Amino acid sequence: MVGNKEYEVLIVSWGSTYYIVKEALENLKDNRVSFLHFKQVYPLPSETE
């Protein structure tokens, strides 16, 4: 996860969107927004809550 663990907004993405979303969050500079990225969505990693 990228960003603050005490988020108000969580952006979830997968696949090739990682760098695009990460760059957008860096430009946004809002610590209320965090980003969770999955390299694959099936099967989800067992540690996913």
N, C-alpha and C positions, 0 to 999 in steps of 0.2 A: 504494500500500500504506500502511496505517495501522499504526504500531507499530514495534517494533524489528526490524531486518533479521536479527538473530541470535535468531530465535524458536525456541521448542520446539513450539508449537502454532500452526498457521495456519488461520484460519477463511476459507473461500472462499465468496463469495455473489455473487448477481447480481440485477438487477431492483430492485424497490422495497424491499429489505431493508437498504439501506445505512445509513440513519439509526438503525434499530433496533439493528443489530449494533454500530455505532459508539458509541452511547449505552451499550450493555451493557458494552463494553470500557472505556469511561471510568469506569463505576461499579466494574468489576472491579479496575482499577489493578494489573494484573499484567504486567510488561514481558516475560514469557515468551510472551505470546499476541499475535499480530499478525493483521491482517485484510487480505485481498485482495478487492477488489470489481470485478466486470466490469459495465459498463453494458449490454453485449450479450454473448451467449455464442456466437453464430454469425454470422459467422465470428469466431473469437478474434483479438484484435489480434496482428499479426505479431511484436511485441516480447515476447510471452508466452513464458517459458521453461519 
